[in-house]
Amino acid sequence: MGLAPSVTVVMAAADITGWHDVLAGVRSLERAPAPPDQVVVVVDHDDDLLERAADHLAERPSGMIIDVIANLGAPGADGVRESARGWTVGEVVVYPETESPPARATGSLVPCLPVIRRP
């Protein structure tokens, strides 16, 4: 059996009220049996949340790579996916549903939107 592909998880952060969900999601991913190689947190048009996320997620004790970026596209899932596209490094890119942060998933990264596998 070959090596597992590298994995990037893209998390959307809509507004400051969801800050604790973002933290819980990141912590859950850090504790996963096979944590992702990269997490991209895309902040959806909220400058206060962007600043808070960048300050708190820049250096994680786990060493996990977390990139915090602004959604430069249209608000919502499509803009989040488009903004994340240039930042992801994984061979497999996972987009958890916005209503189901990874912390709420039961032992895995599902439920999720379509997974994109790079050729």
N, C-alpha and C positions, 0 to 999 in steps of 0.2 A: 504494500500500500504506500502511496506517495505522501509527500508532505501536505498538510492542510493548507488551503489558500489563505492569503492574508485577508483580513476582514476590517472594513470600516463601517461604523454605525453612525448614521446621520440623525441627530435629534433636533426637532423644532422647538423653539422657545417663543411663545406668542407674546406674553406680557409678564410683568412682575408678579402677578398673582400665581403664576405657574413656577416660580423660582424653586420652591421646595420639591416639586416634581422633577425638575432638571437635576437638582442635587441627588435626589433619590435614584434617579435613572443612572447617573454617572457612578454612584457608589455600587449599585447593583451590577453594572458592567465590570467594575473593578474586581468584584468578588466572584464573578462567573468562573466556572471551572476552566473555560477556555475564553479568556477576555479578548475583546477585539484588539487589533493592532493600533487602531486609531478611532477616535470619536470626534465628529464635527458637530458642534452645537451652532445652529443657525438661528440667530435672533431676528424675529420678524417685526422689524420697524419699531423698536422700543429702545431708545438710546440709554435710558437708565438701566435697563436689564442688560444691555450689551456691555456697559461698563462694569456692572456687578459680576457678570459671568466671566469677563476677561480677567478681572482681579482675582476671583476665587478659584477659577479652574485652570489657570496658566500652568501651575506646577503641582502635580499630584504626587503624593507619597508613593503611589503604586508605580510611577514611571510611565503610565499610560499617556499616549499622545492625545491631547485634547486641543483642538483648534476651535476658537470662538470667532465667528464671523457674522457680519450683518447680512440680512437678506437684501440684496440689491435689486431684486426683481419685484414682481407683483406680490402683494400680501397673500399669504396662504401657502398651501402645500406645493403648488407648481413653482412659485418663486423660491421656496426653500430648496427644492430639488435642483433647480437651475443654479442657484448660488453655490450650493455644495459641490456641484460637479467638478469645478476646477480645483477643489481642495482635497478631494478624496484620493487616497493612495492605495487602498485595498483592491485586491483582485475581485473581491465580492463586496458589494455595497448594500447595506441593509437600512431600510427606512421604517422604523417602528411607527405604528399609528400614533397620531398626536394624542388621542384619548387614552392610550395605553402605554405610558412610559415603561421602559424596561423593568423598573422596579415592581410594576404590577404584573408583569408576565410571570408565568409559573415555571420557573426553572429554565427558561430559554429566552431567545430574543423574539419570540412570536407572541401575539399576532403582529404581523408587519405588512407593509405595502410590498409591491413587487421587489424582489431582490435582483440587482443587476450584477451580472458576472461579466467581467472584462475578458476579451479574447486573449 
